[in-house]
């Protein structure tokens, strides 16, 4: 009996030591803010005792956040040095104890200060962070990442592409690209430049989003852009508050990688204008702000030319009463013209797979892409403001 008690006591001590080790934690805060806000993100310590040296890094998206310094440093952290590392899009902190190890109290070490430009940014502790005891032993720390973002909103969007639309279907596009396994897992809006001679594609987006599987019924990637403005004329590129690659399904619905209504991170002071880009169709923008209830918005582009800015100048009635994005803007300059034929279609004619000149998205660059779509739409131009 006494032996059992002794074994139990030893196990309890070992368990307590293990729990203590696992509890040594540093966390980054999760903050929701409005575009233009100055935000404070707490960095909190828990169960960090006998600390002799601190080396911390916090990586973030520099297009979303501008680092301006730190504040509210704990007294125990006096002497902390901060330095910005733009090459790696991160900020670093270092601290060294004086005569002996320091027991940091649970709670705030410091607050990071940022200017928030809208959208979403992860705040990440990279692998080269390190906390050591006064004797130089590395402490096993649980690092918990954070984020800064605008509020979450959803947009239930419907749009058709002219190229893959099946005539007489009443609202269905084919999925030849997915059926052939040709759609890339990485978003396609960051091609090598120049793109068919264009150094500035209208939809260029340098994000690194990628997926391992596509939702069933995927036609292709699309890029959704949200703009905050009081009117369509004022909804220029400068008013963009968020962009996100999504998937277009064969029934016209735009979804995320799971086939769900996509989540965006944005707030609107004036009105929520929606832009949809595709790599070889003219981009479109809602002629009116999308209407929402709470943080849920909806917009159906397919019912009329009046639903898009610019109307019929850059939009096509693809079936009686059903409208879709006009095919043929191969070089992504917002105009369908001879350049799309000579610099675009002619350079890829005869190829098969996932190509920009495949305007009907059937995996082949051939005469129907040119004759049935590109030439038919010659002279059309996008109504999306620059």
C-alpha angles and dihedrals in degrees: 000000000000089000090054091050090049092051091047091051092051091049090049091052092048091048091050091051091049093049090049091053093047091049094062098108142164118195136191118212127246110228132186114202145160124253110276095023123139102230135196118211115194122225106202131194125207127188095347107152134168090016115178103171138014128200112174133168128188118196121201143162106273092200088061101035135035113201113226103171140277135282143178093050114184114247090242089060095058110144095035112156121210126198133175118230105195094174089066096030093240146107124230135209130195132183134170127196122237120218100347144003118292126227106216114210118237110268138037123019092172145317121251113221121217141164107229117220097185135266123061137310130179116222107215135187104218122220094259094069112118138183118189136186122244088264091054100256112145112240118226101238129184106222115204116196126216141190147216118219147150116253118292115258132174127216120201100203133178126191139148132217115222095216101062096029114128110225115233092016096112092231114345132122125199122250100214093138094054093041089056093046090240101128110101121234091226120072109263101215097095102066125164110276139272091047108204087333094313117119092189114041110195092235100041110149123170098203121134100219115150138164136201096215135025126226113260112266096028116166097181146304119291129186116228118202126189121207129189112215142129094236141011092254091055094046095097126155089268089068094059111129102173143005129193135174111232139168128259115216125210091255091058098257119135113221144166125252091282094053092253131127103279123250120224132186109229146115126206127214096177115012140326109245115184125212123192121196129190124184097244105016126079112268118245136203129198112260090218133030114274112255121235145183111215106321096336120098134180137193131172112201095179105075103071145358086243089069091074132061109256094021118213094000088083105012135076135212098226096180132004105295094357121102130194146174112287115249124226110061091123097159094046097233093130093251131090107218145123092300090066088057102041101034096029118029097028093054093054103031111135096023125123130209132040105349135155093229092056093099096171092048095229093132093254129095101213145128097294089061089057105032102035099040119007097047092039091056096042109142098024116127136189121261093209107121117237 
